[in-house]
Amino acid sequence: MGIALAPVVKRLTKPVVRGAVKTSVGLALEMKKAAHEVGEEFTDLSAEIAAEMAAKSDRAPVEKKAQVKAGRAAKAAPTG
């Protein structure tokens, strides 16, 4: 009896298994896409922060030089 039912069971279960595998593959692809997008966002954010930090560190010596020059000018100006 099992030998007679095997083709019927195969015909009935194959679409179910195929659907489950198809859904799993689809979910895996969506997760991969979402992970890639998160990675891009993280890369963009870290580049933005690095640029801000570089701009701050580049600006700091310029600001300090301006303060020093202003201080020298104030000292050199005749008081009256």
C-alpha positions in Angstrom: 0.0 0.0 0.0 2.9 2.4 0.8 4.3 1.8 -2.7 1.0 2.7 -4.2 0.6 5.9 -2.2 4.2 7.2 -2.7 3.5 8.9 -6.1 0.4 10.5 -4.8 2.2 11.8 -1.7 5.0 13.0 -3.9 2.6 14.9 -6.1 0.9 16.5 -3.1 4.0 17.4 -1.1 6.2 18.7 -3.9 4.3 22.0 -4.4 4.2 22.6 -0.6 8.0 21.9 -0.2 8.7 24.0 -3.4 6.7 26.9 -1.9 8.5 26.7 1.4 11.9 26.7 -0.3 10.9 29.6 -2.6 9.7 31.6 0.4 12.9 30.9 2.3 15.1 31.9 -0.6 13.0 35.1 -1.1 13.4 36.0 2.6 17.1 35.3 2.5 17.5 37.6 -0.5 15.4 40.3 1.2 17.6 40.0 4.3 20.7 40.2 2.3 19.4 43.4 0.6 18.5 44.9 3.9 21.9 44.1 5.4 23.6 45.7 2.4 21.5 48.9 2.8 22.4 49.0 6.5 26.1 48.6 5.6 25.8 51.5 3.1 24.2 53.7 5.7 26.9 52.8 8.3 29.6 53.6 5.7 28.0 56.9 4.8 27.6 57.9 8.5 31.2 57.0 9.4 32.5 58.9 6.4 30.4 61.9 7.4 31.7 61.8 11.0 35.3 61.4 9.8 34.9 64.4 7.5 33.5 66.5 10.5 36.4 65.4 12.7 38.9 66.3 10.0 37.3 69.7 9.5 37.4 70.3 13.2 41.1 69.3 13.5 41.9 71.4 10.4 40.0 74.4 11.8 41.5 74.3 15.3 45.1 75.3 14.3 43.7 78.1 12.0 41.5 79.4 14.8 44.4 79.3 17.3 46.7 81.1 14.8 44.0 83.8 14.5 43.8 84.1 18.2 47.5 84.4 18.5 47.6 87.1 15.8 44.8 89.0 17.5 46.6 88.8 20.8 49.9 90.1 19.2 48.0 92.9 17.5 46.4 93.9 20.7 49.7 94.0 22.5 51.4 95.9 19.7 48.6 98.5 19.5 49.5 101.8 21.2 47.5 102.4 24.3 46.4 105.8 24.7 
